[in-house]
Amino acid sequence: MPAAPSSKTLSTRATELVRRVGVPSAVLYAALLFDLIYTTQAALDDAGPRFVDFGLLPGIFAMAACGLWAQKRAAVAGVAGGGVLIVSTLFIHVSRIPPYSSVLPKVTITEVVAGVLMVYFVARRARAGVAFCVIGFLVVTGLVAVFGRYGSVADIDGGTGTQALLFGLLLLVAPLVPAIAARDRSPRADPRTRRLLRINELAMGQWPLMGLLAFALLFEFGYTYSNTARGSPILFCSIVAAVIAVLSPRRPADALLGLAGIMLLSALVMPFLNLRSSDYPVLGGVPATQIIAGMGVVVTLTRARGLSQSWPRVAVLSSVVALGAILNSDGRSRLQTDPEALSVLAFAAALMLGISIAVGLLLRSRDAQRTQAVQSAVSDAQTAERMALARELHDVVAHHVTGIVVQAQAARLMAERNPQVAVEAMGRIENAGVEALAAMRRLVRSMRGDAPAGSSEFSEQATTDLGADLRKLVESANHGVPTSMHLDLPPDLPHEVGRSALRLVQESLTNVGKHASGATEAFVVAEVGGDELHLRVTDNGRETVRRPAGGSGGYGLIGMRERVALLKGRLSAGRGPDGGWRVEAWLPLAAGEGDE
C-alpha cells in the first residue's frame, strides 16, 4: 500500500524545527542570516569601497558562537563575548569599517541578540556574584561597542546617546526578569519569585505575539527619541497595551476591556500632542503596537470563549478603533471626514478583525480536538485496564477459588469413607488459598500503581517458561480432574504469547472442573506448528445438569476470546465428536512483537 501523503504544513514543520533547535538558537540563527544578507549587499554596492563591509563578519560569527556557547557555559561565554565586542570594536575603528546600526547604534543585530542571550543565561545559571560581574562586564563592553565605533566624539549627538542608553537599559532588563524568575523553581521560593515565574511561563506561551510587539515598540521608541519627545504619552499607552496583550490568556475578557480603555485614552490624547505622521508610526489613527495588541487579544478571547460570547467586547474594541481613526487618521490634527478614506480604513479594520477572529476560532477548534483526543485516549486506556483486570481476576483468582470449591466438595464426600483423602484435599485447599491470596495481592499492587519499574500490566505474572508453568498447573490439579499433556514448545516462545497461552489453558481446565459432569480425564496439547502456537484442551465429560461449583459468571469464554483477539489469533470452543468439551486456539508467534 502506498504511503499516505504527509499532513504536515509548512508552519508545522517550522514549529518543529524551532522546537528542536530551541527558540533562543532559532532567533540567533535568524539574526545571523539577516546580517549575512545585509553585509553582503553593503559590501557589493557602489557606496564606498567594495568588500570593506565583509570586515564585520568575523565579529558577527564570533558573537553568534558565544551566544550558542552561553547555553552550555554561560559565564565563560559571557566573558568571551565581552572580549569579542572589544576586539571587534578596535578592529572596526582601526580599519575604518562602516558599521550599520540596528537596535543599538553601530551594533549589528546578531551582536544584540547574542548579548541578550548571554545576559539571560548568565543571570539564570551562574552564581549571583559571578552573574553580577559577568553582566557588568557585558554592559561595559556594550557601551564600548556603541560609542567606540564612531569616527570621533563629535559624531555622537545627544539624541543618539539617549537612544542608546534607553535601548540598552531595555535590552538589559528584558532578559533579566525571566532569568531571575527561572532561577528558583522550588515550592518554597519567595512569593515574588513564584509570581515572576508564573509571568515567565505565561510569556513563554506568547512568544510569537511578543516578537511582533517588540518589533513595533522598537519603531515607536525610535520615532519618539529621534524626532520629538511629544509622543511619550502615546508610547506609554503602547507599552501598557503590549503588556495587557501578553498577559491576556489569564483573563481574556477583562484584558480586552482594559485594552479598549488604553486605546481610547491614546486616541483622545493624541490630538492635543500635535503629532504629524512623520513624528510617530500611526496606522489609520492607531499606533502600530496597539493594533497588534488588539489583534492578539481578540485571538485570545475568541480562542477561550468562542465568538458567541466574545462579540460584545469585540464590538467595544472596534468602536474605539473607529473613534481613533476618525480623530487621528487625517494627520493634520483634525477629524477625518473623507468618505473614501473612511471606507478604506473600515475595510482594512474589518479585514484585520476577520483574520483575528478566524485565527482564534481555528485555535479553539484545534484545542477542542486535542482535548477530545486526550479524553478519548484516557478513556481507551481506562477501558483496556478494566478489561485486563477483569480477565486477570477471572482467569487467575476464579481458577484458584474454583479449585478450592471442588476440593472442598470432594473432601466432604470422602470424609466419612476415607479421612486420609479428606486430609490431603485440605492441604490442596490450603495451597490453592495461598495462591489465590498471592494473586489478589498482585492485582491490588497493580491497581495501586505499585508494580516494579519497567513492568507492564500484570507482567510479573507472565510466564517465562510455558512448558514448566503448564506442568505446574496440571500437577496442582485444582480442577479435580486427572489431566495428561503433550508439549512440543520451543525455548524462545514470545513472552506475551506464552502468558496468554497459560491463561487460556488455565481457564479451560477451570471450566472442565466446573462444567464437565462425570469427567474422568482431560488432555492438554500445546505445540508449535509453522508460525503458530496450537493449544487444545479436551475432556470426556458430559454436559452438566446441575449448577456448577461456585456458579458461573458467563465471562470465561468472553475473556478467552478477548485474549485471542488481542494476539490476532483464532479460537474454537464447543462439543467434541465424542461428547466431551473441546477448546482449541491458534496464536500467531509474531503477535508478541506487535503490529504497527
C-alpha positions in Angstrom: 0.0 0.0 0.0 1.5 3.4 -0.9 2.3 5.6 2.0 -0.2 8.3 2.8 0.9 11.9 1.9 2.4 13.9 4.8 -0.1 16.1 6.5 2.5 18.5 8.0 2.1 22.0 6.8 5.0 24.5 6.4 4.1 26.2 9.7 4.0 22.8 11.5 7.5 21.9 10.1 8.8 25.4 11.1 7.4 24.9 14.6 9.0 21.5 14.9 12.3 22.9 13.7 12.2 25.8 16.2 11.3 23.4 19.0 14.2 21.1 18.0 16.9 23.7 17.9 15.3 25.9 20.7 13.7 29.3 20.4 16.9 31.2 21.5 19.1 29.4 18.9 16.4 29.9 16.2 16.3 33.7 16.9 20.1 33.9 16.8 20.3 32.0 13.5 17.7 34.3 12.0 19.6 37.4 13.1 22.8 35.9 11.7 21.1 35.2 8.4 19.9 38.8 8.3 23.4 40.2 9.0 24.9 38.0 6.3 22.4 39.2 3.7 22.7 42.8 4.7 26.5 42.8 5.0 26.9 41.1 1.6 24.6 43.6 0.0 26.5 46.5 1.6 29.9 45.1 0.6 29.0 44.7 -3.1 27.2 48.0 -3.6 28.7 51.2 -5.1 28.6 53.2 -1.9 32.2 53.4 -0.5 35.0 50.9 -1.0 33.9 47.5 -2.2 34.3 44.4 0.1 35.2 46.5 3.1 32.0 45.6 4.9 33.0 42.0 5.0 35.3 43.0 7.8 32.2 42.9 10.1 31.7 39.2 9.6 34.4 37.8 11.9 33.0 39.7 14.8 29.4 38.7 13.9 30.3 35.0 13.7 32.3 35.1 16.9 29.4 36.7 18.8 27.0 34.2 17.3 29.3 31.4 18.6 29.4 32.9 22.0 25.6 33.2 22.1 25.3 29.5 21.3 28.0 28.6 23.8 26.2 30.5 26.5 23.5 27.8 26.6 26.2 25.4 28.0 28.8 27.5 29.7 27.1 30.8 30.4 29.7 32.7 32.5 32.7 31.7 30.3 30.7 32.5 27.1 29.7 35.9 28.6 33.3 36.9 29.3 34.4 35.7 25.8 31.5 37.6 24.3 32.6 40.8 26.0 36.1 40.3 24.8 34.9 39.7 21.2 33.0 43.1 21.4 36.1 44.9 22.4 38.4 43.3 19.8 35.8 43.8 17.1 35.3 47.4 18.1 39.1 48.1 17.9 39.3 46.3 14.5 36.4 48.3 13.1 37.8 51.6 14.4 41.3 51.0 13.1 40.2 49.6 9.8 37.5 52.3 9.3 34.9 49.8 8.5 31.4 51.5 8.3 29.2 49.5 10.8 25.5 49.7 10.4 23.0 50.4 13.3 20.2 48.2 14.5 18.6 48.5 17.9 21.8 50.0 19.3 23.8 52.5 17.2 26.8 50.9 15.3 25.9 47.4 16.7 24.7 44.6 14.4 21.5 42.7 15.1 23.5 39.4 15.7 25.6 41.1 18.4 22.5 42.5 20.1 20.7 39.1 20.1 23.8 37.2 21.3 24.3 39.8 24.0 20.7 39.4 25.2 21.1 35.6 25.2 24.3 35.8 27.2 22.8 38.1 29.8 19.8 35.7 30.1 21.7 32.5 30.6 24.3 34.1 32.9 21.6 35.6 35.1 19.8 32.2 35.2 22.6 29.7 35.7 25.6 31.4 37.2 26.0 32.2 40.9 24.8 35.6 42.0 28.3 37.1 42.4 29.6 35.7 39.2 26.5 36.7 37.3 26.8 40.3 38.6 30.4 40.6 37.5 29.9 39.0 34.1 26.8 41.0 33.3 28.5 44.2 34.4 31.4 43.3 32.1 29.0 42.8 29.2 27.3 46.2 29.9 30.7 48.0 29.9 31.8 46.2 26.7 28.4 47.0 25.1 29.0 50.8 25.8 32.5 50.5 24.4 31.0 48.9 21.2 28.3 51.6 20.9 30.5 54.7 21.4 33.8 53.3 20.3 32.7 52.6 16.7 32.2 56.3 15.9 34.9 58.1 14.0 35.1 60.9 16.6 33.3 62.1 19.7 31.8 64.9 17.7 29.8 62.4 15.7 27.8 61.4 18.8 24.8 63.7 19.4 22.6 63.9 22.4 19.7 62.1 20.8 21.9 59.1 19.8 23.4 58.9 23.2 19.9 59.0 24.9 18.5 56.4 22.5 21.5 54.1 23.0 21.2 54.3 26.8 17.4 53.8 26.8 17.5 50.9 24.4 20.5 49.4 26.3 18.5 49.6 29.6 15.5 47.8 28.0 17.7 45.1 26.5 19.3 44.6 29.9 16.0 44.4 31.9 14.1 42.3 29.3 16.2 39.1 29.8 16.9 39.7 33.5 13.3 39.4 34.6 12.5 35.9 33.2 16.0 34.7 34.1 15.7 35.7 37.7 12.2 34.1 37.8 13.5 30.9 36.4 16.4 30.6 38.9 14.4 29.1 41.8 11.7 26.7 40.9 11.3 25.2 44.4 7.8 25.2 46.0 9.3 27.2 48.9 10.5 30.0 46.8 9.7 33.6 47.7 6.2 34.6 46.7 7.5 37.4 44.5 9.8 34.9 42.7 6.9 32.5 42.2 4.8 35.4 40.8 7.6 36.2 38.4 7.9 32.5 37.5 4.2 32.4 36.6 4.5 35.5 34.5 7.5 34.0 32.7 5.7 30.8 31.9 2.7 32.8 30.6 5.0 34.9 28.4 6.8 31.9 27.0 3.5 30.7 25.6 3.0 34.1 23.9 6.4 34.4 22.2 5.2 35.0 18.6 3.0 37.8 19.8 5.8 39.2 22.0 8.1 39.3 19.0 5.7 41.3 16.9 5.0 43.7 19.8 8.7 44.1 20.5 9.3 44.9 16.8 6.6 47.5 16.8 7.7 49.0 20.1 11.2 49.5 18.7 9.9 51.6 15.9 7.8 53.7 18.3 10.9 54.2 20.6 12.9 55.2 17.6 10.3 57.8 16.4 9.9 59.1 19.9 13.5 59.8 20.7 14.9 60.5 17.3 12.3 63.2 16.4 10.5 64.6 19.4 9.5 63.6 22.9 5.9 64.7 22.4 5.0 61.1 21.6 6.0 59.9 25.1 2.3 59.6 26.4 1.4 57.5 23.3 4.5 55.4 23.8 3.5 54.7 27.4 0.0 53.7 26.2 1.5 51.3 23.7 3.7 49.7 26.3 0.7 49.2 28.6 -1.2 47.7 25.6 1.6 45.3 24.9 1.7 44.1 28.5 -2.0 43.6 28.5 -1.8 41.6 25.3 0.9 39.3 26.6 -0.9 38.7 29.9 -4.4 38.3 28.3 -4.6 34.5 28.4 -5.2 34.7 32.2 -8.3 36.8 31.9 -9.0 37.5 28.2 -12.4 39.2 28.6 -11.1 41.7 31.2 -7.9 42.1 29.1 -9.9 43.2 26.1 -11.9 45.8 28.0 -8.6 47.1 29.6 -7.0 47.3 26.2 -10.0 49.2 24.8 -9.7 51.7 27.7 -6.0 52.3 27.0 -6.6 52.7 23.2 -9.4 55.2 24.0 -7.1 57.2 26.2 -4.4 57.2 23.5 -7.0 58.3 20.8 -8.2 61.2 23.0 -4.8 62.4 23.9 -3.2 62.2 20.5 -4.9 65.3 19.0 -3.5 67.5 21.8 0.1 66.4 21.1 0.2 67.9 17.6 1.9 64.8 16.2 2.4 64.5 12.4 2.6 61.2 10.6 6.4 61.6 10.3 6.7 62.0 14.1 5.0 58.8 15.2 4.1 55.5 13.5 0.3 55.7 13.4 -1.6 53.4 11.0 -5.1 54.7 10.3 -5.1 56.8 13.5 -4.0 53.9 15.8 -0.3 53.2 16.8 1.1 50.0 15.3 1.8 48.4 18.7 -1.8 48.9 19.8 -3.1 47.4 16.5 -1.0 44.2 17.1 -2.0 44.1 20.7 -5.7 44.4 19.8 -5.4 41.6 17.3 -3.7 39.4 19.8 -6.3 39.9 22.5 -9.1 39.2 20.0 -7.4 36.0 19.1 -7.0 35.0 22.7 -10.6 35.9 23.6 -12.3 34.0 20.7 -10.0 31.1 21.4 -11.0 31.0 25.0 -14.8 31.8 24.8 -15.9 31.5 21.2 -17.4 34.1 19.0 -20.9 33.9 20.6 -19.6 35.1 24.0 -16.9 37.4 22.6 -18.7 39.7 20.1 -20.0 42.3 22.6 -16.5 43.1 23.9 -15.1 42.8 20.3 -17.7 45.4 19.3 -16.5 47.7 22.1 -12.9 47.5 20.9 -14.0 48.0 17.3 -15.8 51.2 18.3 -12.7 52.5 20.0 -10.6 51.8 16.9 -13.2 53.6 14.7 -13.1 56.6 17.0 -9.3 56.7 16.8 -9.4 56.5 13.0 -11.9 59.5 12.9 -9.8 61.6 15.3 -6.3 60.9 14.2 -6.1 59.4 10.7 -6.1 62.8 8.9 -2.6 63.6 10.1 -3.3 67.3 10.4 -4.9 67.4 13.9 -8.5 67.5 12.6 -11.3 65.0 12.1 -11.2 62.6 9.2 -14.4 63.2 7.1 -13.4 62.0 3.7 -15.8 59.1 2.8 -13.3 57.4 0.6 -10.6 57.4 3.2 -13.0 56.2 5.9 -14.2 53.3 3.6 -10.6 52.2 3.0 -9.9 52.3 6.8 -13.1 50.4 7.5 -12.2 47.7 5.0 -8.7 47.4 6.5 -10.0 47.2 10.0 -12.7 44.6 9.1 -10.0 42.6 7.3 -7.7 42.5 10.4 -10.6 41.8 12.7 -11.8 38.9 10.5 -8.3 37.5 10.4 -8.0 37.7 14.2 -11.4 36.0 14.8 -10.6 33.3 12.2 -7.2 32.6 13.9 -8.9 32.5 17.3 -11.6 30.1 16.1 -9.0 27.9 14.4 -7.0 27.6 17.6 -10.2 27.0 19.6 -11.1 24.1 17.2 -7.6 22.7 17.5 -7.8 22.9 21.3 -11.1 21.1 21.3 -9.8 18.4 19.0 -6.7 18.0 21.2 -8.8 17.8 24.4 -11.1 15.3 22.7 -8.2 13.2 21.6 -6.7 13.2 25.1 -10.0 12.3 26.7 -10.5 9.5 24.2 -7.0 8.2 24.8 -7.6 8.3 28.6 -11.0 6.6 28.2 -9.5 3.9 26.0 -6.6 3.3 28.4 -9.0 3.1 31.3 -11.3 0.6 29.4 -8.3 -1.5 28.4 -7.1 -1.5 32.0 -10.5 -2.5 33.3 -10.8 -5.3 30.8 -7.3 -6.6 31.6 -8.2 -6.5 35.3 -11.4 -8.4 34.6 -9.7 -11.1 32.6 -6.9 -11.5 35.1 -9.4 -11.6 38.0 -11.5 -14.2 36.3 -8.6 -16.3 34.9 -6.4 -16.4 38.0 -8.4 -15.8 41.1 -11.5 -17.6 39.9 -9.3 -20.6 38.9 -7.9 -20.9 42.4 -11.3 -20.3 44.1 -13.0 -22.9 41.8 -10.3 -25.4 42.8 -11.0 -24.7 46.5 -14.7 -25.4 45.9 -14.1 -28.6 44.0 -11.6 -29.9 46.6 -13.9 -29.0 49.4 -16.8 -30.9 47.8 -14.6 -33.9 47.3 -13.3 -33.7 50.9 -16.9 -33.6 52.2 -17.9 -36.6 50.2 -14.9 -38.7 51.2 -14.5 -37.6 54.8 -16.6 -40.5 56.3 -15.3 -43.2 54.0 -11.6 -42.2 53.7 -10.5 -39.5 56.1 -6.9 -39.6 54.7 -8.2 -38.4 51.3 -10.1 -35.6 53.1 -6.9 -34.5 54.9 -4.9 -34.5 51.6 -7.7 -32.4 50.0 -7.5 -29.9 52.9 -3.8 -29.5 52.0 -4.6 -28.8 48.4 -7.3 -26.4 49.5 -4.7 -24.6 51.7 -2.3 -24.3 48.8 -5.0 -23.0 46.4 -6.0 -20.4 49.0 -2.4 -19.2 49.4 -2.1 -18.9 45.6 -5.4 -17.1 45.3 -4.3 -14.7 48.1 -1.0 -14.0 46.3 -2.8 -13.4 43.0 -5.2 -11.0 44.7 -2.2 -9.1 46.2 -0.6 -8.8 42.8 -3.8 -7.5 41.3 -4.1 -4.9 44.2 -0.5 -3.9 43.8 -1.0 -3.4 40.0 -4.2 -1.4 40.6 -2.5 0.8 43.1 0.4 1.5 40.7 3.0 -0.2 43.0 4.3 -2.5 40.3 8.1 -2.7 39.9 9.7 -0.2 37.5 9.6 -1.3 33.9 6.8 -3.8 34.4 3.7 -3.6 32.2 0.2 -4.7 33.2 0.4 -8.0 35.1 3.8 -8.7 33.6 5.1 -10.1 36.8 2.6 -12.9 36.4 3.7 -13.5 32.8 5.4 -16.9 32.1 9.0 -17.2 31.0 8.8 -21.0 30.6 5.4 -22.0 29.3 6.2 -25.7 29.5 7.1 -25.6 33.2 4.1 -23.4 34.0 1.7 -25.8 32.3 3.2 -28.8 34.1 2.8 -26.9 37.4 -0.7 -26.0 36.5 -1.7 -29.6 35.7 0.1 -31.1 38.7 -1.7 -28.8 41.1 -5.0 -30.5 39.9 -7.1 -27.7 41.4 -9.8 -28.5 38.8 -10.2 -32.0 40.3 -9.9 -34.0 37.0 -6.8 -36.1 36.2 -5.0 -34.5 33.2 -2.3 -35.6 30.8 -0.3 -33.4 28.5 1.6 -33.4 25.2 4.0 -30.4 24.9 6.2 -29.5 22.0 7.4 -26.0 22.7 10.5 -24.1 21.7 12.6 -22.3 24.3 12.2 -18.9 22.7 8.4 -18.6 22.8 7.3 -14.9 22.7 6.6 -13.6 26.2 3.1 -12.3 25.6 2.1 -15.4 23.6 3.2 -17.7 26.5 1.3 -15.7 29.1 -1.9 -15.7 27.1 -1.5 -19.5 26.4 -1.1 -20.2 30.1 -4.2 -18.2 30.9 -6.2 -20.0 28.1 -5.3 -23.5 29.4 -5.9 -22.4 33.0 -9.4 -21.1 32.1 -10.2 -24.2 30.1 -9.2 -26.6 32.9 -11.3 -24.4 35.3 -14.3 -24.9 33.1 -13.6 -28.7 33.0 -13.8 -28.8 36.8 -17.0 -26.7 36.8 -19.0 -27.9 33.8 -17.7 -31.4 32.7 -20.0 -33.6 34.7 -18.6 -37.1 35.2 -15.3 -36.3 33.5 -12.6 -38.9 34.4 -9.7 -37.4 32.3 -8.6 -34.3 30.5 -6.0 -33.8 27.8 -3.8 -30.7 27.1 -1.9 -30.3 23.9 0.5 -27.3 23.3 2.7 -27.5 20.2 4.1 -25.1 17.6 3.3 -25.7 14.0 4.8 -23.2 11.5 4.4 -19.7 12.8 1.5 -20.5 15.2 1.1 -22.0 18.7 -1.6 -24.6 18.7 -3.5 -25.2 22.0 -6.1 -27.9 22.6 -7.9 -28.8 25.8 -10.4 -31.7 25.8 -12.3 -33.8 28.3 -14.6 -36.9 28.3 -17.3 -35.4 30.4 -20.9 -34.7 29.6 -22.9 -31.6 29.9 -23.7 -30.8 33.5 -27.4 -30.8 34.5 -26.8 -29.0 37.8 -25.4 -25.7 38.9 -21.6 -25.8 38.6 -19.4 -25.4 41.7 -19.2 -21.7 42.6 -21.8 -20.7 40.0 -21.0 -19.5 36.5 -20.4 -15.8 35.7 -20.6 -16.4 32.0 -17.3 -14.4 31.3 -14.9 -17.3 30.8 -15.3 -17.6 27.0 -15.6 -13.9 26.7 -12.2 -13.4 28.3 -10.6 -16.1 26.3 -11.9 -14.6 23.0 -10.6 -11.2 24.1 -7.1 -12.6 24.8 -7.0 -14.4 21.4 -8.3 -11.3 19.6 -5.5 -9.2 21.1 -3.0 -11.5 19.6 -4.9 -11.7 16.3 -5.4 -15.5 16.7 -8.3 -17.9 16.3 -10.4 -19.7 19.0 -12.8 -22.6 18.7 -14.9 -23.9 21.7 -17.7 -26.5 21.7 -18.8 -30.1 22.0 -16.3 -32.6 20.5 -17.2 -35.7 18.4 -17.0 -38.0 21.5 -19.4 -35.8 23.5 -16.8 -34.0 25.7 -15.9 -30.3 25.6 -13.1 -29.2 23.3 -11.3 -25.8 23.3 -8.7 -25.0 20.5 -6.7 -21.9 19.9 -4.2 -20.8 17.4 -1.9 -18.0 18.4 0.5 -16.3 15.9 4.0 -16.3 17.3 4.7 -12.9 15.5 1.8 -11.3 17.6 4.2 -10.9 20.5 6.2 -8.4 18.5 3.2 -6.1 17.9 2.0 -4.6 14.6 2.3 -1.1 13.5 
